[in-house]
Amino acid sequence: MTVKPQNDSKLLGQGAVLLCAILWSTSGLFIRLVDWHPVIIAGIRSLIAAVFMFAVRSFFVSKQRPKNRAFPLWGGAICYALTMLLFVIANKLTTSANAILLQYSAPIWAAIFGWLLIKEKPHWEHWAAIICIFGGFFLFLRDGLATGDLLGDSIALLSGVFFGVNSVFLRMQKDGNPADSMLLSHVICFCISIPFIIIYPPSLKTNTVLPILFMGVIQIGCASLLFSYGVRRISAVQSMLTASIEPLLNPVWVLVFTGEMPSVLAIAGGGIILAAVLASTLIGNARNTGSGKMVV
């Protein structure tokens, strides 16, 4: 049995969540290419992701792995399915800036519920990073923030709650396979979308099928596997802090593909968020190195 420093395991976990956030961030570009009802986009994307993840699970996951307990398995699945669906609905009822800002209240909920449910007490650098990230978001989204709609804002905030709690349920499965919970969440999301598919049958054209395939396999399928891998190795709150770079990458893709330059305030806000995530990561890793902890 191989023994390795806990610090190395945490770095792998943070790297996986970082790559996951990069994949998540591409959704905005590809959703615009698919002229379907948003719930149908979410459902078909999840169907493709579920098939892809099941194939990976069948061929690459050890049959001898410990089984997940039913409560965290279903808890994580329901929370993530609701996260995806509520965020889509919120984007229809309030501004995109409000929706993403309120959804990324997730680190707060991950910190609170992680402390209450699995006794992962957040350290001071986590709380400091949360405060800095919110400040950075206000600068980053300042030009896009608007009054919005109370119902839409409330739904976006609820999406953030479920997003944060989902990370805690996945963390409960660190000795099992959290990817099973993510796979189940995509099955739930697809089942919820079935009535919409019947009422608003989607058109199957090359310019819609290719983007939806990319989103199902890469943007959400691979991302779900990466997030499941990462959250086994880092705390729920740290996984949410690391994932907070997702909204920052949306204007990067816009810059790459359209040449639109973000504002100075957006760049400053993004810098604050990146610095907060990096600082909390380095401080946590330094603490683990200093304690000399080891994992098997």
BAFI-484602 format. One line per 10 residues: number of its first residue (from 0); for each residue x, y, z of N, C-alpha, C. Coordinates in Angstrom, 1 decimal. Atoms other than C-alpha are relative to their C-alpha. Layout:
! BAFI-484602
NUM) X,Y,Z,X,Y,Z,X,Y,Z ~ ...
! end
This chain:
! BAFI-484602
0) 0.8,-1.2,0.0,0.0,0.0,0.0,0.9,1.2,0.0 ~ -0.8,-1.2,0.2,1.4,3.3,-1.1,-0.4,1.1,1.0 ~ 0.3,-1.1,-0.9,1.7,6.1,1.5,0.6,1.3,-0.7 ~ -0.5,-1.3,0.6,2.0,9.7,0.3,-0.4,1.2,0.9 ~ 0.3,-1.1,-0.8,2.0,13.1,1.9,-1.4,0.5,-0.3 ~ 1.4,-0.5,0.2,-1.5,14.6,2.5,0.1,1.3,-0.9 ~ -0.1,-1.2,0.8,-0.2,17.8,0.9,-0.1,-0.3,-1.5 ~ 0.1,0.4,1.4,0.2,16.0,-2.5,-1.4,-0.3,-0.4 ~ 1.4,0.3,0.3,-3.3,14.6,-2.3,-0.9,1.2,-0.1 ~ 0.8,-1.2,0.1,-4.8,18.0,-1.6,0.3,0.8,-1.3
10) -0.3,-0.7,1.2,-2.9,19.5,-4.5,-0.7,-0.6,-1.2 ~ 0.7,0.7,1.1,-4.3,16.9,-6.8,-1.5,0.3,0.0 ~ 1.4,-0.4,-0.1,-7.8,17.6,-5.5,-0.3,1.4,-0.4 ~ 0.3,-1.4,0.5,-7.5,21.3,-6.0,0.2,0.2,-1.5 ~ -0.2,-0.1,1.5,-6.1,20.8,-9.5,-1.2,-0.6,-0.7 ~ 1.2,0.6,0.6,-9.1,18.6,-10.3,-1.2,0.9,0.0 ~ 1.1,-1.0,-0.1,-11.6,21.2,-9.1,0.3,1.2,-0.8 ~ -0.4,-1.1,0.9,-9.7,23.9,-10.9,-0.3,-0.3,-1.5 ~ 0.3,0.4,1.4,-9.9,22.0,-14.2,-1.5,-0.1,-0.2 ~ 1.5,0.1,0.0,-13.6,21.3,-13.4,-0.6,1.3,-0.3
20) 0.6,-1.4,0.1,-14.3,25.0,-13.0,0.3,0.6,-1.4 ~ -0.3,-0.5,1.4,-12.6,25.7,-16.4,-1.0,-0.6,-1.0 ~ 1.0,0.7,0.9,-14.9,23.1,-18.1,-1.4,0.6,0.2 ~ 1.3,-0.6,-0.3,-18.0,24.5,-16.3,-0.1,1.3,-0.7 ~ 0.0,-1.4,0.5,-17.1,28.0,-17.5,-0.4,0.1,-1.5 ~ 0.3,0.0,1.5,-17.6,27.0,-21.2,-1.5,-0.1,-0.3 ~ 1.4,0.2,0.3,-21.3,26.5,-20.8,-0.7,1.2,-0.7 ~ 0.6,-1.2,0.6,-22.3,30.1,-21.6,0.2,0.1,-1.5 ~ -0.2,0.0,1.4,-20.7,29.9,-25.0,-0.8,-1.0,-0.8 ~ 0.7,1.0,0.7,-22.3,26.7,-26.0,-1.5,0.0,0.1
30) 1.4,-0.1,-0.2,-25.7,27.2,-24.5,-0.6,1.0,-1.1 ~ 0.5,-1.0,1.0,-26.1,30.2,-26.9,-0.1,-0.6,-1.4 ~ 0.1,0.6,1.4,-25.6,27.9,-29.9,-1.1,-1.0,-0.1 ~ 1.1,0.9,0.0,-28.5,25.7,-28.9,-1.4,0.7,0.2 ~ 1.3,-0.7,-0.1,-32.0,27.2,-29.6,-1.1,-0.8,0.5 ~ 1.0,0.8,-0.7,-33.9,24.9,-27.2,-0.5,0.7,1.2 ~ 0.4,-0.5,-1.3,-35.9,25.6,-24.1,1.1,-0.3,1.0 ~ -1.2,0.2,-0.9,-33.3,26.0,-21.3,-0.1,-1.3,0.9 ~ 0.2,1.2,-0.8,-34.8,23.1,-19.2,0.3,-1.2,-0.9 ~ -0.3,1.1,0.9,-34.5,20.9,-22.3,1.5,-0.1,-0.2
40) -1.5,0.0,0.1,-30.8,21.9,-22.7,0.6,-0.6,1.2 ~ -0.5,0.6,-1.2,-30.2,21.1,-19.1,-0.2,-1.5,0.1 ~ 0.4,1.5,-0.1,-32.0,17.7,-19.4,0.8,-0.8,-1.0 ~ -0.7,0.8,1.1,-30.5,16.5,-22.7,1.5,0.0,0.3 ~ -1.4,-0.1,-0.4,-27.0,17.7,-21.5,0.2,-1.1,1.1 ~ -0.1,0.9,-1.1,-27.5,15.7,-18.3,-0.1,-1.5,-0.5 ~ 0.2,1.4,0.5,-28.7,12.6,-20.2,1.3,-0.5,-0.7 ~ -1.3,0.3,0.6,-25.5,12.6,-22.3,1.1,-0.2,1.0 ~ -1.0,0.1,-1.1,-23.4,13.2,-19.2,-0.2,-1.3,0.8 ~ 0.3,1.2,-0.8,-25.1,10.3,-17.4,0.5,-1.2,-0.8
50) -0.5,1.1,0.8,-24.4,7.9,-20.3,1.5,-0.1,0.0 ~ -1.4,0.0,0.0,-20.8,9.0,-20.5,0.6,-0.4,1.4 ~ -0.6,0.3,-1.3,-20.2,8.8,-16.7,-0.3,-1.5,0.3 ~ 0.3,1.5,-0.2,-21.9,5.3,-16.6,1.0,-0.8,-0.7 ~ -1.0,0.8,0.7,-19.5,4.1,-19.3,1.4,0.1,0.7 ~ -1.3,-0.1,-0.7,-16.5,5.5,-17.4,0.0,-0.9,1.2 ~ 0.2,0.8,-1.2,-17.8,3.9,-14.2,0.1,-1.5,-0.3 ~ 0.0,1.5,0.3,-18.3,0.5,-15.9,1.4,-0.5,-0.4 ~ -1.3,0.4,0.5,-14.8,0.4,-17.5,1.2,0.3,0.8 ~ -1.2,-0.4,-0.7,-12.5,2.2,-15.2,-0.1,0.0,1.5
60) 0.1,0.0,-1.5,-13.9,2.1,-11.6,0.0,-1.4,0.5 ~ -0.2,1.4,-0.6,-12.9,-0.8,-9.4,-1.3,-0.5,0.5 ~ 1.2,0.6,-0.5,-15.7,-3.2,-8.6,0.1,-0.2,1.5 ~ -0.2,0.3,-1.4,-14.2,-3.6,-5.1,-0.2,1.3,0.9 ~ 0.0,-1.3,-0.7,-14.7,0.1,-4.1,-1.1,-0.1,1.1 ~ 1.0,0.0,-1.0,-16.7,0.7,-0.9,-1.3,0.6,-0.5 ~ 1.3,-0.5,0.5,-20.4,1.3,-1.4,-0.4,1.4,0.7 ~ 0.5,-1.3,-0.6,-21.9,4.8,-0.8,-1.2,-0.2,0.9 ~ 1.2,0.1,-0.8,-24.4,5.2,2.0,-1.1,0.8,-0.7 ~ 1.1,-0.5,0.8,-27.9,6.0,0.7,-0.2,1.5,0.3
70) 0.3,-1.4,-0.4,-28.3,9.4,2.6,0.8,1.0,-0.8 ~ -0.8,-0.9,0.8,-25.3,11.2,1.1,-0.1,-0.2,-1.5 ~ 0.1,0.2,1.4,-25.7,9.5,-2.2,-1.2,0.7,-0.6 ~ 1.2,-0.6,0.5,-29.3,10.7,-2.7,0.0,1.5,0.3 ~ 0.0,-1.5,-0.4,-28.7,14.0,-0.9,0.8,0.8,-1.0 ~ -0.8,-0.7,1.0,-25.9,15.0,-3.2,-0.6,0.0,-1.4 ~ 0.7,0.1,1.3,-27.8,13.8,-6.3,-1.1,1.0,-0.1 ~ 1.1,-0.9,0.1,-30.9,15.8,-5.5,0.5,1.5,0.1 ~ -0.5,-1.4,-0.2,-28.9,18.9,-4.4,0.6,0.5,-1.3 ~ -0.6,-0.4,1.2,-26.9,19.0,-7.6,-1.0,0.2,-1.2
80) 1.0,-0.1,1.1,-29.9,18.3,-9.9,-0.8,1.4,0.2 ~ 0.7,-1.2,-0.3,-31.7,21.2,-8.2,0.9,1.3,-0.3 ~ -1.0,-1.1,0.3,-28.6,23.4,-8.5,-0.1,0.4,-1.5 ~ 0.0,-0.3,1.5,-28.6,23.0,-12.3,-1.3,0.6,-0.5 ~ 1.3,-0.5,0.5,-32.3,23.5,-12.8,-0.4,1.3,0.5 ~ 0.3,-1.3,-0.6,-32.7,26.4,-10.4,0.8,1.1,-0.6 ~ -0.8,-1.0,0.6,-29.8,28.2,-12.0,-0.5,0.4,-1.4 ~ 0.5,-0.3,1.3,-31.3,27.9,-15.4,-1.3,0.9,0.1 ~ 1.3,-0.8,-0.2,-34.7,29.2,-14.1,0.4,1.4,0.4 ~ -0.4,-1.3,-0.6,-33.0,32.1,-12.2,0.5,0.9,-1.2
90) -0.5,-0.8,1.1,-31.2,33.2,-15.4,-1.1,0.6,-0.9 ~ 1.2,-0.5,0.7,-34.7,33.6,-17.0,-0.7,1.1,0.7 ~ 0.8,-0.9,-0.8,-36.1,35.7,-14.1,0.8,1.2,0.5 ~ -0.8,-1.1,-0.5,-33.2,37.9,-13.1,1.2,0.2,-0.9 ~ -1.1,-0.2,0.9,-30.0,39.3,-14.6,1.1,-1.1,0.2 ~ -1.1,1.0,0.0,-27.1,36.9,-15.4,1.0,0.3,1.1 ~ -1.0,-0.4,-1.0,-24.8,38.9,-13.1,-0.6,-0.3,1.4 ~ 0.6,0.3,-1.3,-27.3,38.6,-10.1,0.0,-1.5,0.2 ~ 0.1,1.4,-0.1,-27.7,34.9,-10.8,1.3,-0.6,0.4 ~ -1.3,0.6,-0.3,-24.0,34.0,-10.8,0.5,0.5,1.4
100) -0.4,-0.5,-1.3,-23.3,36.3,-7.8,-0.6,-0.8,1.1 ~ 0.7,0.7,-1.1,-26.0,34.7,-5.7,0.3,-1.5,0.1 ~ -0.3,1.4,0.0,-25.2,31.2,-6.8,1.4,-0.3,0.7 ~ -1.3,0.2,-0.6,-21.6,31.7,-5.7,0.1,0.5,1.5 ~ 0.0,-0.1,-1.5,-22.7,32.3,-2.1,0.2,-1.4,0.5 ~ -0.2,1.4,-0.3,-22.1,28.5,-2.2,1.1,-0.3,1.0 ~ -1.0,0.2,-1.0,-18.8,28.7,-0.2,-0.5,0.2,1.4 ~ 0.5,-0.3,-1.4,-20.7,30.2,2.8,-0.8,-1.3,0.5 ~ 0.8,1.1,-0.4,-23.2,27.3,2.8,0.8,-1.3,0.2 ~ -0.9,1.2,-0.2,-20.4,24.7,2.3,0.7,0.1,1.3
110) -0.7,-0.2,-1.3,-18.6,26.2,5.3,-0.9,-0.3,1.2 ~ 0.9,0.2,-1.1,-21.7,26.2,7.5,-0.4,-1.4,0.1 ~ 0.5,1.4,-0.1,-23.1,22.8,6.6,1.1,-1.0,0.1 ~ -1.1,0.9,-0.2,-19.7,21.2,6.4,0.4,-0.1,1.4 ~ -0.3,-0.1,-1.5,-19.1,22.3,10.0,-1.1,-0.8,0.7 ~ 1.1,0.6,-0.7,-22.6,21.1,11.1,-0.1,-1.5,-0.2 ~ 0.3,1.4,0.3,-22.8,17.8,9.3,1.2,-0.9,0.0 ~ -1.1,0.9,0.1,-19.3,16.5,8.9,1.2,0.5,0.9 ~ -1.0,-0.5,-0.9,-17.4,18.5,11.5,1.3,0.5,-0.6 ~ -1.2,-0.6,0.6,-15.0,20.1,9.0,-0.1,1.5,0.3
120) 0.1,-1.4,-0.4,-14.5,23.4,10.8,0.9,0.9,-0.9 ~ -0.8,-0.9,0.9,-13.5,26.2,8.4,1.1,0.7,0.8 ~ -1.0,-0.8,-0.6,-10.2,27.9,9.1,-0.1,1.4,-0.3 ~ 0.2,-1.4,0.2,-9.7,31.6,9.3,0.2,0.4,-1.4 ~ -0.2,-0.4,1.3,-8.3,31.7,5.8,-1.2,-0.2,-1.0 ~ 1.2,0.3,0.8,-11.5,30.2,4.4,-1.0,1.2,0.1 ~ 1.0,-1.2,-0.2,-13.7,33.0,6.0,0.6,1.2,-0.7 ~ -0.6,-1.2,0.7,-11.2,35.6,4.8,-0.2,0.0,-1.5 ~ 0.1,0.2,1.5,-11.3,34.2,1.3,-1.4,0.3,-0.5 ~ 1.4,-0.2,0.3,-15.1,34.2,1.3,-0.3,1.5,-0.1
130) 0.2,-1.5,0.0,-15.2,37.9,2.2,0.7,0.7,-1.2 ~ -0.7,-0.6,1.1,-12.6,38.8,-0.4,-0.6,-0.4,-1.3 ~ 0.6,0.5,1.3,-14.3,36.7,-3.1,-1.3,0.8,-0.2 ~ 1.2,-0.8,0.2,-17.6,38.6,-2.5,0.3,1.4,-0.4 ~ -0.4,-1.3,0.4,-15.8,41.9,-2.7,0.4,0.0,-1.4 ~ -0.5,0.1,1.4,-14.1,40.8,-5.9,-1.2,-0.2,-1.0 ~ 1.2,0.2,0.9,-17.5,39.6,-7.4,-0.7,1.3,-0.2 ~ 0.7,-1.2,0.1,-19.0,43.0,-6.7,0.7,0.9,-1.0 ~ -0.8,-0.8,1.0,-16.2,44.7,-8.7,-0.1,-0.6,-1.3 ~ 0.0,0.8,1.2,-16.1,42.0,-11.3,-1.4,0.2,-0.8
140) 1.3,0.0,0.7,-19.9,42.2,-12.0,-0.7,1.3,0.1 ~ 0.6,-1.3,-0.3,-20.4,45.9,-11.1,-0.8,0.5,-1.2 ~ 0.7,-0.6,1.2,-21.4,46.9,-14.7,-1.3,-0.8,-0.3 ~ 1.1,0.8,0.4,-23.8,44.0,-15.0,-1.1,-0.2,1.1 ~ 0.9,0.1,-1.1,-25.4,44.1,-11.5,-1.3,0.9,-0.2 ~ 1.2,-0.8,0.1,-29.0,45.3,-11.6,-1.0,-0.4,1.1 ~ 1.0,0.3,-1.1,-32.1,45.3,-9.3,-0.5,-1.4,-0.2 ~ 0.5,1.3,0.2,-33.3,42.2,-11.0,-1.4,-0.3,0.4 ~ 1.4,0.4,-0.5,-36.4,40.3,-9.9,0.2,-0.7,1.3 ~ -0.1,0.6,-1.4,-37.0,39.3,-6.3,-0.1,-1.5,-0.1
150) 0.1,1.5,0.1,-38.2,35.8,-7.3,1.2,-0.6,-0.6 ~ -1.2,0.5,0.7,-35.3,35.3,-9.7,1.2,0.0,0.9 ~ -1.1,-0.1,-0.9,-32.8,36.5,-7.1,-0.1,-1.1,1.1 ~ 0.2,1.0,-1.1,-34.3,34.2,-4.4,0.3,-1.4,-0.6 ~ -0.3,1.3,0.6,-34.1,31.2,-6.8,1.5,-0.2,-0.2 ~ -1.5,0.1,0.2,-30.5,32.0,-7.6,0.7,-0.2,1.3 ~ -0.6,0.2,-1.3,-29.7,32.2,-3.9,-0.2,-1.4,0.5 ~ 0.3,1.4,-0.4,-31.4,28.9,-3.3,0.8,-1.0,-0.8 ~ -0.9,0.8,0.8,-29.4,27.4,-6.2,1.4,0.0,0.7 ~ -1.2,0.0,-0.7,-26.3,28.5,-4.3,0.0,-0.8,1.3
160) 0.1,0.9,-1.2,-27.5,26.8,-1.1,0.2,-1.4,-0.4 ~ -0.1,1.4,0.4,-28.0,23.5,-2.9,1.4,-0.3,-0.5 ~ -1.4,0.2,0.6,-24.6,23.9,-4.7,1.0,-0.2,1.2 ~ -0.9,0.1,-1.2,-22.8,24.4,-1.3,-0.3,-1.3,0.7 ~ 0.3,1.2,-0.7,-24.7,21.5,0.4,0.4,-1.2,-0.8 ~ -0.4,1.2,0.9,-24.0,19.2,-2.6,1.4,-0.3,0.3 ~ -1.4,0.3,-0.3,-20.3,19.6,-1.9,0.2,-0.7,1.3 ~ -0.1,0.7,-1.3,-20.8,18.5,1.7,-0.5,-1.5,-0.1 ~ 0.4,1.4,0.2,-22.8,15.4,0.6,1.0,-0.8,-0.7 ~ -1.0,0.7,0.7,-20.1,14.5,-1.8,1.2,-0.3,0.9
170) -1.1,0.2,-1.0,-17.5,15.0,0.9,-0.3,-1.1,0.9 ~ 0.4,1.2,-0.8,-19.4,12.5,3.0,0.3,-1.3,-0.6 ~ -0.2,1.2,0.8,-18.7,10.0,0.3,1.5,-0.2,-0.3 ~ -1.4,0.0,0.3,-14.9,10.5,0.4,0.6,-1.4,0.0 ~ -0.6,1.3,-0.1,-14.3,6.9,1.3,-0.8,-1.0,-1.0 ~ 0.7,0.8,1.1,-16.7,5.7,-1.5,0.3,0.5,-1.3 ~ -0.2,-0.6,1.3,-17.3,7.1,-4.9,-1.1,1.1,-0.3 ~ 1.0,-1.1,0.2,-19.0,10.5,-5.1,-0.5,0.2,-1.4 ~ 0.5,-0.1,1.4,-19.2,10.2,-8.9,-1.3,-0.6,-0.2 ~ 1.4,0.6,0.1,-22.2,7.9,-8.4,-1.1,1.0,0.3
180) 1.0,-1.1,-0.4,-24.0,10.8,-6.7,-0.2,1.0,-1.2 ~ 0.1,-0.9,1.1,-23.2,13.1,-9.6,-0.7,-0.6,-1.2 ~ 0.7,0.7,1.1,-24.3,10.5,-12.2,-1.5,0.0,0.3 ~ 1.4,0.0,-0.4,-27.6,10.1,-10.3,-0.7,1.3,-0.2 ~ 0.6,-1.4,0.1,-28.1,13.9,-10.3,-0.4,0.3,-1.4 ~ 0.3,-0.2,1.4,-27.9,13.9,-14.1,-1.2,-0.8,-0.5 ~ 1.2,0.8,0.3,-30.5,11.1,-14.3,-1.3,0.8,0.5 ~ 1.1,-0.8,-0.6,-32.8,13.2,-12.0,-0.3,1.2,-0.9 ~ 0.2,-1.2,0.8,-32.3,16.3,-14.1,-0.6,-0.3,-1.3 ~ 0.6,0.4,1.2,-33.1,14.5,-17.3,-1.5,-0.4,0.2
190) 1.4,0.4,-0.2,-36.3,13.0,-15.8,-0.9,1.2,0.2 ~ 0.8,-1.2,-0.2,-37.5,16.4,-14.7,-0.3,0.7,-1.3 ~ 0.2,-0.7,1.3,-37.0,17.7,-18.3,-0.9,-0.7,-1.0 ~ 0.7,0.8,1.0,-39.0,15.0,-20.0,-1.4,0.7,-0.4 ~ 1.2,-0.7,0.4,-42.4,16.9,-19.8,0.3,1.2,-1.0 ~ -0.3,-1.1,0.8,-40.7,19.9,-21.4,0.4,-0.5,-1.4 ~ -0.4,0.6,1.3,-39.2,17.7,-24.2,-1.3,-0.4,-0.8 ~ 1.2,0.4,0.6,-42.7,16.4,-24.9,-0.8,1.2,-0.5 ~ 0.8,-1.2,0.4,-44.3,19.9,-25.0,0.7,0.8,-1.0 ~ -0.8,-0.8,0.9,-41.4,21.6,-26.8,1.0,-0.9,-0.7
200) -1.0,1.0,0.6,-39.8,18.9,-29.0,1.2,0.8,-0.6 ~ -1.2,-0.7,0.6,-36.2,20.0,-29.8,0.3,-0.4,-1.4 ~ -0.4,0.3,1.4,-35.0,20.3,-33.4,1.4,-0.6,0.1 ~ -1.3,0.6,0.0,-32.1,18.0,-34.1,0.8,0.4,-1.3 ~ -0.8,-0.5,1.1,-29.7,19.9,-36.4,1.5,-0.1,0.4 ~ -1.4,0.1,-0.3,-25.9,19.7,-36.7,0.5,1.1,0.9 ~ -0.4,-1.2,-0.8,-25.5,23.2,-35.2,-0.5,0.0,1.4 ~ 0.5,0.1,-1.4,-27.4,22.1,-32.1,0.5,-1.3,0.6 ~ -0.4,1.3,-0.5,-26.4,18.4,-31.8,1.5,0.1,0.5 ~ -1.4,0.0,-0.4,-22.6,19.1,-31.7,0.3,0.8,1.3
210) -0.2,-0.7,-1.2,-22.7,21.8,-29.0,-0.6,-0.8,1.2 ~ 0.6,0.7,-1.1,-25.0,19.6,-26.8,0.8,-1.2,0.3 ~ -0.9,1.2,-0.3,-22.7,16.6,-27.2,1.2,0.5,0.7 ~ -1.2,-0.5,-0.7,-19.7,18.7,-26.2,-0.4,0.3,1.5 ~ 0.4,-0.3,-1.4,-21.6,20.0,-23.1,-0.3,-1.2,0.8 ~ 0.3,1.3,-0.8,-22.8,16.5,-22.1,1.2,-0.7,0.3 ~ -1.2,0.8,-0.2,-19.5,14.8,-22.5,1.1,0.7,0.7 ~ -1.1,-0.7,-0.5,-16.9,17.4,-21.7,-0.4,1.0,1.1 ~ 0.2,-1.1,-0.9,-18.4,20.5,-20.1,-0.7,-0.4,1.3 ~ 0.7,0.4,-1.3,-20.6,18.7,-17.5,0.4,-1.5,0.4
220) -0.4,1.4,-0.3,-19.6,14.9,-17.8,1.3,-0.1,0.6 ~ -1.3,0.1,-0.6,-15.9,15.2,-17.4,0.1,0.9,1.2 ~ 0.0,-0.9,-1.2,-16.4,18.1,-15.0,-0.5,-0.6,1.2 ~ 0.6,0.7,-1.1,-18.6,16.0,-12.8,1.0,-1.0,0.6 ~ -1.0,1.0,-0.5,-15.9,13.3,-12.6,1.2,0.7,0.7 ~ -1.1,-0.8,-0.7,-13.2,15.9,-11.8,-0.4,0.5,1.3 ~ 0.5,-0.5,-1.3,-15.3,17.5,-9.1,-0.1,-1.1,1.0 ~ 0.1,1.1,-0.9,-16.0,14.1,-7.6,1.3,-0.4,0.5 ~ -1.4,0.4,-0.4,-12.3,13.3,-7.6,0.6,1.0,1.0 ~ -0.6,-1.0,-0.8,-11.3,16.6,-6.1,-0.6,0.1,1.4
230) 0.6,-0.2,-1.3,-13.9,16.8,-3.3,0.3,-1.1,1.0 ~ -0.5,1.1,-0.9,-12.6,13.5,-1.9,1.3,0.4,0.7 ~ -1.3,-0.3,-0.4,-9.3,15.2,-1.3,0.1,1.3,0.7 ~ 0.0,-1.3,-0.7,-10.1,18.7,-0.1,-1.4,0.2,0.6 ~ 1.3,-0.3,-0.7,-12.8,20.1,2.2,-1.1,0.6,-0.9 ~ 1.1,-0.5,0.8,-16.2,21.1,1.0,0.1,1.5,-0.3 ~ -0.1,-1.5,0.2,-15.6,24.8,1.6,1.2,0.3,-1.0 ~ -1.1,-0.3,0.9,-12.2,24.7,-0.2,-0.3,-0.3,-1.4 ~ 0.4,0.3,1.4,-13.7,23.0,-3.2,-0.9,1.1,-0.6 ~ 0.8,-1.1,0.4,-16.3,25.8,-3.4,0.8,1.2,-0.3
240) -0.8,-1.2,0.3,-13.7,28.5,-3.1,0.8,-0.2,-1.3 ~ -0.8,0.2,1.3,-11.6,26.9,-5.9,-0.9,0.1,-1.2 ~ 1.0,-0.1,1.1,-14.7,26.6,-8.1,-0.4,1.4,-0.3 ~ 0.4,-1.4,0.2,-15.3,30.3,-7.7,0.6,0.7,-1.1 ~ -0.6,-0.6,1.2,-13.0,31.0,-10.6,-0.8,-0.2,-1.2 ~ 0.9,0.2,1.1,-15.7,29.7,-12.9,-0.5,1.2,-0.7 ~ 0.6,-1.2,0.6,-17.5,33.0,-13.4,1.1,0.9,-0.7 ~ -1.1,-0.9,0.6,-14.1,34.8,-14.1,0.3,-0.4,-1.4 ~ -0.5,0.5,1.3,-13.4,32.6,-17.1,-1.0,0.3,-1.1 ~ 0.9,-0.3,1.0,-16.6,33.5,-18.9,0.4,1.2,-0.9
250) -0.5,-1.1,0.9,-15.3,36.9,-20.1,1.3,-0.3,-0.7 ~ -1.2,0.4,0.6,-12.0,35.2,-20.9,-0.4,-0.7,-1.4 ~ 0.4,0.6,1.3,-13.8,33.0,-23.5,-0.6,1.0,-1.0 ~ 0.5,-1.1,0.8,-15.6,36.1,-24.7,1.1,0.7,-0.7 ~ -1.2,-0.7,0.6,-12.3,37.8,-25.2,0.7,-0.8,-1.1 ~ -0.6,0.8,1.0,-10.8,34.9,-27.0,-0.7,-0.1,-1.3 ~ 0.8,0.3,1.2,-13.7,34.3,-29.4,-0.6,1.3,-0.6 ~ 0.6,-1.2,0.6,-15.0,37.9,-29.9,0.9,1.2,0.1 ~ -0.9,-1.1,-0.2,-12.2,40.2,-28.8,-0.5,1.1,0.9 ~ 0.5,-1.0,-0.9,-14.3,42.0,-26.3,0.8,0.0,1.3
260) -0.9,-0.2,-1.2,-12.1,43.4,-23.5,-0.8,0.3,1.2 ~ 0.7,-0.3,-1.2,-13.3,43.3,-19.9,0.4,1.3,0.6 ~ -0.3,-1.3,-0.6,-13.4,46.6,-17.9,1.2,-0.2,1.0 ~ -1.1,0.0,-1.0,-10.6,47.6,-15.5,-0.5,-0.5,1.3 ~ 0.5,0.5,-1.2,-12.9,47.0,-12.6,-0.2,-1.5,0.0 ~ 0.2,1.5,0.2,-13.7,43.5,-13.9,1.3,-0.7,0.2 ~ -1.3,0.5,-0.2,-10.0,42.8,-14.1,0.5,0.0,1.4 ~ -0.4,-0.1,-1.4,-9.4,44.1,-10.6,-0.7,-1.0,0.9 ~ 0.8,0.9,-0.8,-12.3,42.1,-9.2,0.5,-1.5,-0.2 ~ -0.5,1.3,0.3,-11.0,39.0,-10.9,1.3,-0.3,0.7
270) -1.3,0.2,-0.7,-7.5,39.5,-9.5,-0.2,-0.2,1.5 ~ 0.2,0.2,-1.4,-8.9,39.8,-6.0,-0.5,-1.5,0.3 ~ 0.6,1.4,-0.2,-10.9,36.5,-6.4,1.1,-1.0,-0.2 ~ -1.1,1.0,0.2,-7.9,34.6,-7.8,1.0,0.1,1.1 ~ -1.0,-0.1,-1.2,-5.6,36.0,-5.0,-0.6,-0.7,1.2 ~ 0.6,0.6,-1.2,-8.1,34.9,-2.4,0.0,-1.5,0.0 ~ 0.0,1.5,0.1,-8.4,31.4,-3.7,1.4,-0.6,0.1 ~ -1.3,0.5,-0.1,-4.7,31.0,-4.1,0.6,0.1,1.4 ~ -0.5,-0.2,-1.3,-3.9,32.4,-0.7,-0.6,-1.0,1.0 ~ 0.6,1.0,-0.9,-6.4,30.1,1.1,0.5,-1.4,-0.3
280) -0.6,1.3,0.3,-5.0,27.2,-0.8,1.4,-0.2,0.5 ~ -1.4,0.1,-0.5,-1.3,28.0,0.0,0.1,-0.1,1.5 ~ 0.0,0.0,-1.5,-2.1,28.7,3.7,-0.4,-1.4,0.5 ~ 0.4,1.4,-0.4,-4.0,25.4,4.0,1.1,-1.0,-0.2 ~ -1.1,0.9,0.3,-1.2,23.5,2.3,1.2,0.1,1.0 ~ -1.1,-0.2,-0.9,1.4,25.1,4.5,-0.3,-0.6,1.4 ~ 0.4,0.6,-1.3,-0.6,24.1,7.6,0.2,-1.5,0.0 ~ -0.1,1.4,0.0,-0.8,20.5,6.5,1.5,-0.5,-0.1 ~ -1.4,0.3,0.1,2.9,20.4,5.6,0.7,0.1,1.4 ~ -0.6,-0.2,-1.3,3.8,21.8,9.0,-0.4,-1.0,1.0
290) 0.5,0.9,-0.9,1.6,19.3,10.8,0.6,-1.4,-0.2 ~ -0.6,1.3,0.4,3.4,16.4,9.0,-1.0,-1.1,-0.1 ~ 1.0,1.0,0.1,0.1,14.6,8.4,0.2,-0.9,-1.3 ~ -0.2,0.9,1.1,0.1,11.6,6.1,-1.4,-0.7,-0.3 ~ 1.2,0.8,0.4,-2.7,9.8,4.2,0.4,-1.2,-0.7 ~ -0.2,1.2,0.7,-2.9,6.3,2.9,-0.9,-0.1,-1.2
! end
